[in-house]
Amino acid sequence: MTGRQLSHKIAAFAVVTSALLSNFVAPVALANPLAQTDREIAIWFHERLTPASVRALQLLSDFGCAMWVGVVLLVVTLFCAWKRRWITLAMLIAAVPGGMLLNEWMKILVHRPRPFVQGPFVDWSGYSFASGHAIGATLLYGQLLLFVLPALKTRHARLLCIFGGVTLVVLVGFSRVALGAHFLSDVLGAIVLGMVWLALCARVGSFMRRRHEPSQPMMIVAMRAGDEPLEFRQATRFERPA
């Protein structure tokens, strides 16, 4: 499979997914059944913000910011290129930057205003649904877990990694709500969207690996007394080595 064919498949996948989001997710976000709860939680946190708490929350929030996601992506991209794992690299790009771009499109579709647009602690702009930091954290740490978990040999190590990834996503989401940058439904929607997008990308990536990276032929060497070794390939053909 050429790079152009791969890019065409990823583009088609993104178009179909964006159509589903616009027809099903956006109407639910516009209706917002959690509107009253959103407002009450936002006001409760906003009334209790202090300069010290804002600094702490901003540090937590940075684990989902675009700059941090970009730095980690660069490191993983270089690693994949070094190992020549092109399908893995393509799925990484489709999952994380692709998912974040879809989220920006979702913001335009829903055009929900921020909980607070003025105040001493307000340093954001743009629309509210869905949270870019929350979906960035979900996509980044979720994709890293998909890379790392198969290589871990013990159940304890896998559970520890999962707990760490989930904790980071929850802390980023909490910080965005507590800062007043997003409503609770913005964060919950971003996490759900990120998980669904990751699952779709993982499914497509698995299909592409099975189709375009077939396993190597099975090699068995058989020895007979007084004879030369025989190589058995693909269960159908015997050859004497040259």
N, C-alpha and C positions, 0 to 999 in steps of 0.2 A: 504494500500500500504506500503510495506516494504522499508527500506532505500536503499536496493540493487536495487529494482525495480525503485525507484526514480532516483538513480544515473545512471542507465542504460538509462533511458529516457533522462536525461540531456545530457549524453554523445552522444547519437544518434542525439539529436538536435544540438549539437555543431558540429558534423561531417558533417551533411547536410548543415549547415550554412557556415562552412569553405569551402565546395566545391563550394557553390554559390559565395563566395568572390573570390576564386581563378579563377573562370571562367568568372566573370563579372566585379568585381571591380578592380582587379589587372591589366587587360589589359588597362582600362581607365587611371589608375594612371601611367602606363608605358608610354602611349601616351602623357599625360599631356598637354592638350590644353591651359593651363594657364602658360606655361613655361616662356614666355617673360615677362608677368606681374609679375610672381613670382620673377624673377631676378631683375626687376626694383624696386619693393617694398623692397626687401631685401637690395639692395645697398643703397637706400634712408635712411632707418633706420640705417644701419650700419655706415654710414658716420656721423650721428648725435648722436651717443652714447657717453655718458660721465660716469665717475664712479658713480656719484650720480643717474643718470637715470637707470643705470644697477642695482644698489641696490634696487631701487623702483620696477623695473620690476621683479627682482628675488623674491621679497616679494609677488607680485601678482601671479607669477608662482608657488609658493609653495602651493597655494590652489588646484593645480592639481597634485602635486608630489606624488610619490608612498607612501612615509612615511605618509603624511597627509591622503591620501585615506585609508591606512591601519589602522590608529588610529580610524577614524570614522567608518570604517567597523567593527572593534572589538567591539566598543560600541553598534552598532546596532545588531550585532550578539549575544552579551550577552543578550540584551533586548528580541530578538526573542526567544532565548533559555529559558529565564525566563518565557515568556508567552506561551511557547510550541507551537509556530507558525512554525512548521517544513517546510511546503510548502513555506511560506514566506521566511524563512531562505534559503531554497534551491534555490529559485528564486533570492535572493540577491546575493548568491555566483555565480550562473550562469551568472547573469547580469553584476556585476562589475568585480570581478577577471577573470571570464570567458571571458568577452569582452576585457579586457586588454591583456589577453593571445592571443586572436585572433588578436589583433592589432600587437603584437610582431611577430606573424606569417606573417602578412601582410607586415611588414617591410622587412622580409627576402625575400618574394616573389617579392616585387617591388625594393628592394635594391637601393633606391634613395639616393644619397649623400646629406649631409647637405649643407645649403647655404654657411657656412664658417666653416672651420675645423682648422684654425689657426688665432691667434690674441690675444690681451690682455684680451678680455672679453669671450673667448671661454672656456667653462668648460663642454662640452658634447662630446659624442662619439656615434657611432652606426649610423643606417640609419635614414632617415628623414620622409618618408611617412609610416604611418600617425602619427601625433603628439601624443605621449603617454600622455603628460600632458592634452591636449585638450580632448582626449577621456576619460581619467580618470575623469576629471571634469564633462563631459557630463554624464557619467554613474553614478557617485556618486550622483550628485545633482539631476539628473533626477530620479534615483531610490528613493531618499529621498522624492521627490515631489510625487511620486506615493504612498508612504506610508502615507504622511501627508495630502494631499489634501482631501481624503474622510472623514477625521475626522474634517475638518474645516467646520463651520456652516454658515459663512458669505462669500458672494462673494468678499468683500473687502479683507478679510484675504487670500483667495485663490489667488487673483490677486497679492497681496503683496508677497506671497511666490514664485509664478511663476516668478515675476519680479526679486526677489533676486537670484533665481537659474539661470535664464538666464544671469543676470549681471555677476555672478561669472564665468560662462562658457566663456562669451565674453571677460572678463578681462584676464583670463588665456590664451585664444587663442591669444589675442592681445600681451600679454607679450612675448609669444614664437616667434611671428613674429618679434617684435621690437628688441628682444635680438639677432636675427640672428640664433636662434636654428632651425627654421623651415621656410619653404616657406608658403605663404598664402594658397596654395592648400593643403598643409599638414594638416593645422588646419581645413579648411573647410571639407576636406575628413574625418578627425577624428570625427568632430561633426556629420556629416551625418551618418557615420558608427555607432557611439554611439547611435543616435536616433533610427536607424533601429533595432539595436540589442536590445535596451530597449523595443521597441514595440513588437518584436518577443517574448521576455522573458515574458512580461506582458500578451501577448495572451496565451502563454503556461501555465503560472501560473493560469490565469482565468479558463482555461479548466480543469486543474488538481483540482482546488478547487471545481468546479461544480461536478466533477466525484467522488472525493474521500472524500469530506467533505459535504455530503448532509445535508440539513437543518433539524432541529429537528422536530419531529411530532407536528402538531398543537394541542394544548391542550385547550379545552373549557369546562368550568364547567357550567352545566345547572341546575337550581333549579325549582322544581315544588312544589306547595303547598301541605304540608303534606307528602312529600316524601323525600328520601335521595338524596344528590347530585349525579349526573351522570357525568362521565368523557367521553368525546367524543374524540376519537383518530382516526386520519387519515380518518375521514369522513365515517367510515365503522363499527365501533365497539363501543358498549356501555358497560361500566363496572361500577359496584358499588364499591366504594372504600372499602378496607378491614377495 
